[in-house]
Amino acid sequence: MWRLGVASVLGRLPLLLWGGLDVQHAQRVGQELRREAELFLEKYGYLDDQVPKGPTSTRFRNAIREFQWVSQLPISGVLDSATLRQMTQPRCGVADTDSQVAWTQRVSALFAGRRAKMRRKKRFAGQGNKWYKQHLSYRLVNWPQHLPEPAVRGAVRAAFQLWSNVSALEFWEAPATGPADIRLTFFQGDHNDGLSNAFDGPDGQQQLYIFQGSHFWEVSADGNVSEPLPLQERWAGLPPHIEAAAVSLEDGDFYFFKGSRCWRFRGTKPVWGSPQLCRTGGLPRHPDAALFFPPLSRLILFKGPRYYVLAPGGLQVEPYYPRGLQDWGSVPKEVSGALPRPNGSIIFFRDDRYWSLDQAKRQTTASGRWATELPWMGCWHANSGGALF
């Protein structure tokens, strides 16, 4: 019996949407589409040929989700038209080797909270490690100001081609949105001392920014604190007060949140022409705190007893979020501030207390009153015995 291929059946979708075919015929074509999708997923290593074949089975949906992630599609687990169309694209006939392993590690490392804590500790590929797939995507996060974009794009493409020439890997540039295996970022500066020092002050010392209401403070590594500085003098266009702020180590941009809006600045210049609405991407209104989390290279928002992980490059919440703050050890159910430290810890604040968290172990290592026990905050005056602010 002749069986319709995915491409041929896909071509008939407009007729189905038009409604000119009877219901039984539409159901039959839908069943053929699902069967062709199952055969495709089996052939390329996403679906075991002995799993339940029903379109509502959990394994079938997981296979669809895995294929969507590998193909840079929105991850829904639904056999939609975009997924079917991707299945018809030309590709090699070899299965996506260890695709399930890659998918499992991706979910564990990015979405599974505390279960991924030890896997994210290693930040480089040492001898003996390998990619779990052969088709890798990359994205240029930003561009150097003194080089034209086509020249940079061509140089990166040529560099990856050299890698492909001596390996079994293939590289392709991912679209501006969605996940990417490799992110390339250009930073401006002449100190060449790594991302951890990306925000050095003019004197070469690393700066810490503390935001509160309509002002901010700059605190150097030795605990010297500046006078309170008005936000609107440094970042024109911000509202009189903000509720949360964070600095991304991926692109060096400042993110400010208030109500249902977000502002993004590169240095002192706005990246967006106007503030963006957070609710379109699933972000919470009136966040309690914001944080750039180095192990995931993601911005994280905290609201009440939950936290939200943002996808790179925009204001979109990652799948499987929000999650509960129990992933962060014994921190309180609500926080009023959070920031990463150069020593690998994260400090959470609530009222006059703090909790220091080990990033790798997700365990609280210290707690107490921040004004008297954290001298690097610049808030403790040893002679007067009181908090400066």
C-alpha positions in Angstrom: 0.0 0.0 0.0 1.4 3.4 -1.0 2.0 5.6 2.0 2.0 9.4 1.9 5.4 11.0 2.8 5.6 13.9 5.2 6.3 16.4 2.4 3.4 15.3 0.3 0.9 15.3 3.1 2.2 18.6 4.3 1.4 20.1 1.0 -2.3 19.3 1.6 -2.5 21.2 4.9 -4.0 24.3 3.3 -6.9 22.2 2.1 -7.4 20.9 5.6 -7.3 24.4 7.0 -9.7 25.6 4.3 -12.2 23.0 5.4 -13.1 21.7 2.0 -12.4 18.0 3.0 -14.8 15.9 5.0 -14.0 15.1 8.6 -13.2 11.5 8.1 -10.7 12.3 5.3 -9.1 15.0 7.5 -8.7 12.5 10.4 -7.2 9.9 8.0 -4.6 12.4 6.7 -3.8 13.4 10.3 -3.2 9.8 11.2 -0.9 9.5 8.2 1.0 12.6 9.3 1.5 11.2 12.8 2.7 7.9 11.4 5.2 9.5 9.1 6.4 11.6 12.1 6.9 8.4 14.1 8.9 6.8 11.3 11.1 9.9 11.1 11.7 10.1 14.8 12.6 6.3 14.9 14.9 6.7 11.9 16.9 9.5 13.4 17.2 8.2 16.9 14.6 10.2 18.8 12.0 7.4 19.3 12.4 3.8 20.1 10.5 1.5 17.8 9.0 -0.3 20.7 7.4 2.7 22.5 3.6 3.3 22.4 2.7 4.8 19.1 -0.3 6.8 20.3 0.1 10.6 19.6 -0.8 11.3 23.2 1.9 9.0 24.7 4.4 10.6 26.9 7.4 9.2 25.0 6.1 10.4 21.7 5.6 13.9 23.1 9.1 13.8 24.6 10.6 12.7 21.2 8.8 15.7 19.6 10.2 18.0 22.2 13.7 16.7 21.7 13.5 17.1 18.0 12.1 20.6 18.4 15.0 21.6 20.7 17.7 20.2 18.4 16.0 22.0 15.4 15.8 25.3 17.2 12.0 25.3 17.2 9.7 26.4 20.0 9.5 23.4 22.4 5.9 22.4 22.8 5.8 18.6 22.4 3.0 19.1 19.7 3.3 17.9 16.2 2.5 21.3 14.6 3.1 22.6 11.1 6.5 24.1 11.9 7.8 20.8 13.2 6.4 18.9 10.2 8.0 21.4 7.9 11.3 20.9 9.6 11.1 17.2 9.1 10.9 17.7 5.3 14.1 19.7 5.2 17.2 18.1 3.5 19.5 16.5 6.0 22.1 13.7 6.3 20.8 10.1 6.7 22.7 9.4 9.9 20.8 9.4 13.2 21.4 12.3 15.6 23.8 10.3 17.7 23.1 10.4 21.5 20.4 12.9 21.0 18.5 11.6 24.0 21.7 12.0 26.1 22.1 15.6 24.9 18.4 16.3 25.6 18.6 14.8 29.1 21.7 16.8 30.0 20.1 20.0 28.6 17.0 19.5 30.7 18.9 18.5 33.8 21.5 21.3 33.5 19.1 24.1 32.6 15.6 23.2 33.9 16.0 20.7 36.7 17.0 23.0 39.6 19.1 21.4 42.3 19.5 18.1 40.4 21.8 19.9 37.9 24.0 21.6 40.4 27.2 19.5 40.0 27.1 19.2 36.3 27.2 23.0 35.8 30.4 23.4 37.9 32.8 22.7 35.1 33.1 25.7 32.7 35.4 24.3 30.0 35.8 21.2 27.9 38.8 19.3 29.1 40.7 16.4 27.5 38.4 13.4 26.9 35.1 15.4 26.9 33.0 15.6 23.8 29.9 17.1 22.3 26.9 14.8 22.4 25.9 15.7 18.9 27.6 16.6 15.7 25.5 19.5 14.4 26.2 22.5 16.6 24.6 26.0 16.5 26.3 29.2 17.3 25.2 32.8 17.7 27.0 36.1 17.7 25.6 37.9 20.7 27.0 41.3 19.8 29.5 43.0 17.5 32.8 44.9 18.0 32.2 48.6 17.2 35.2 49.0 15.0 34.5 46.1 12.6 31.7 45.7 10.1 29.2 43.0 10.8 29.7 41.1 7.5 33.5 40.8 8.1 33.0 39.5 11.7 30.3 37.0 10.5 32.6 35.8 7.7 35.6 35.4 10.0 33.6 33.4 12.5 32.2 31.2 9.8 35.7 30.6 8.4 37.0 29.7 11.8 34.3 27.1 12.4 34.9 25.7 9.0 38.5 25.0 9.9 37.2 23.1 12.9 34.8 21.1 10.7 37.6 20.2 8.2 39.5 18.2 10.9 36.5 16.8 12.8 33.1 15.2 12.4 31.4 18.4 13.7 29.2 20.7 11.6 28.4 24.3 12.6 25.6 26.6 11.6 24.5 30.0 12.7 21.4 30.0 14.8 18.7 32.7 14.4 18.6 35.7 16.7 16.1 34.1 19.1 16.1 30.5 20.5 18.8 28.4 22.0 22.4 28.1 20.7 25.1 25.7 21.6 27.9 28.3 21.4 27.5 32.0 22.1 30.2 34.4 20.9 30.4 37.8 22.7 32.8 40.7 22.2 33.7 42.9 25.2 35.4 46.3 25.1 38.4 46.9 27.5 42.1 46.6 27.7 42.6 44.8 31.0 42.2 41.2 29.6 41.5 39.7 33.0 38.4 37.8 32.3 34.7 38.1 32.7 34.9 38.3 36.5 36.5 41.7 36.1 34.2 43.0 33.4 33.0 45.8 35.5 36.2 47.3 36.9 36.1 50.9 37.9 38.4 53.6 36.5 41.0 52.8 39.1 41.1 49.1 38.1 39.2 47.8 41.1 36.1 45.7 40.6 32.9 47.6 41.2 29.7 46.4 42.9 26.5 48.1 42.2 23.8 48.3 44.9 20.3 49.6 43.8 17.7 50.8 46.1 14.6 52.9 45.1 15.7 56.0 43.2 19.5 55.7 44.0 22.4 53.4 43.6 25.8 53.0 45.3 29.2 51.9 43.8 31.2 49.7 46.2 34.8 48.8 45.4 36.4 45.5 46.3 38.0 47.0 49.4 34.7 48.1 50.8 34.8 51.8 49.9 31.3 53.0 49.2 30.2 56.0 47.2 27.7 58.6 48.1 24.1 57.7 46.9 23.8 58.6 43.2 20.5 59.3 41.5 19.6 56.6 39.0 18.2 59.0 36.4 21.5 60.9 36.2 23.4 57.8 35.1 20.6 56.1 33.1 18.3 58.7 31.6 14.8 57.4 31.0 14.4 55.3 34.1 11.4 55.9 36.3 12.0 57.6 39.7 12.1 54.3 41.5 13.0 50.7 40.4 12.1 47.4 42.0 14.9 45.1 40.8 18.1 45.4 38.7 20.9 43.1 37.4 24.0 43.3 35.3 24.6 40.6 32.7 28.1 39.1 32.4 27.1 37.8 28.9 26.8 41.3 27.3 27.5 43.7 30.1 24.1 45.2 29.9 22.1 46.6 32.8 18.5 45.4 33.3 16.0 47.4 35.4 12.6 46.2 36.4 9.5 48.0 37.7 5.9 46.9 37.6 5.3 45.2 34.3 8.1 47.0 32.4 11.8 46.4 31.8 14.6 48.8 30.7 17.9 47.6 29.2 21.0 49.8 29.0 24.4 49.2 27.4 26.6 51.5 29.5 24.5 54.6 29.9 22.6 54.2 26.5 19.3 52.5 26.2 19.2 49.3 24.0 15.5 49.5 23.4 13.7 52.6 22.2 11.1 52.2 24.9 10.7 50.0 27.9 9.5 46.5 27.2 6.4 44.8 28.7 7.4 41.8 30.8 4.1 40.0 30.8 4.4 39.1 27.1 7.3 36.7 28.0 5.8 35.3 31.1 7.8 37.4 33.5 6.3 38.4 36.9 5.0 41.8 37.7 6.8 43.7 40.5 9.8 41.3 40.9 11.5 41.2 44.3 15.0 40.8 43.0 17.1 40.1 39.9 20.3 38.2 39.5 22.7 37.1 36.8 23.5 33.5 37.6 27.0 32.6 36.1 26.6 28.7 36.1 23.7 29.0 33.8 24.7 32.3 32.1 21.1 33.5 32.6 19.2 36.3 34.2 16.9 35.2 37.1 14.0 37.0 38.6 12.6 36.3 42.0 9.0 36.9 43.0 7.6 35.7 46.2 8.3 32.0 46.7 9.3 31.4 43.1 12.0 32.2 40.6 12.1 32.6 36.8 15.0 31.9 34.5 15.1 34.1 31.4 16.1 32.8 28.0 19.2 34.5 26.5 18.8 37.6 24.4 15.3 38.7 25.5 12.5 38.7 28.1 11.2 35.2 27.7 10.9 32.7 30.5 12.5 29.4 29.9 10.3 26.3 29.8 9.6 24.5 33.1 9.7 27.7 35.0 8.8 29.3 37.4 10.1 26.9 40.2 10.1 27.2 44.0 12.9 28.7 46.0 13.6 25.4 47.7 16.0 24.8 44.8 18.2 27.4 46.5 18.8 25.6 49.7 17.7 27.2 53.0 17.2 30.8 51.7 13.9 32.4 52.8 10.7 32.0 50.8 10.9 35.6 49.8 14.0 37.7 49.1 14.5 41.4 48.6 17.9 41.3 46.9 20.5 38.9 45.4 23.9 39.2 43.9 26.8 36.9 42.8 30.3 37.3 44.4 33.7 36.8 42.8 34.4 33.9 45.2 31.6 31.9 43.6 28.9 32.5 46.3 25.5 34.2 46.0 24.3 36.5 48.6 20.5 36.7 49.2 19.0 39.5 51.3 15.8 40.0 53.1 15.3 43.0 55.4 18.4 43.3 57.6 19.6 39.7 57.1 21.6 37.9 54.5 22.2 34.3 53.4 25.4 33.2 51.6 24.9 30.3 49.1 27.5 28.1 47.5 26.7 28.1 43.8 28.0 24.6 43.1 26.5 22.8 46.1 23.4 25.0 46.4 23.9 25.1 50.2 23.8 28.0 52.6 27.3 28.5 54.1 26.6 31.6 56.3 23.9 33.9 57.4 23.5 36.9 59.7 23.0 40.6 59.6 24.5 42.1 56.5 25.2 45.5 57.9 27.5 44.2 60.6 28.9 41.0 59.0 29.6 42.0 55.4 32.4 44.6 55.4 32.7 44.5 51.6 29.2 46.1 51.4 30.8 49.3 52.6 27.9 49.7 55.0 29.6 49.2 58.3 31.5 52.0 60.0 33.9 50.5 62.6 34.3 53.7 64.6 30.6 54.6 64.9 29.3 51.0 65.2 26.4 51.8 62.9 25.2 51.2 59.3 26.0 54.0 56.9 22.7 53.3 55.0 
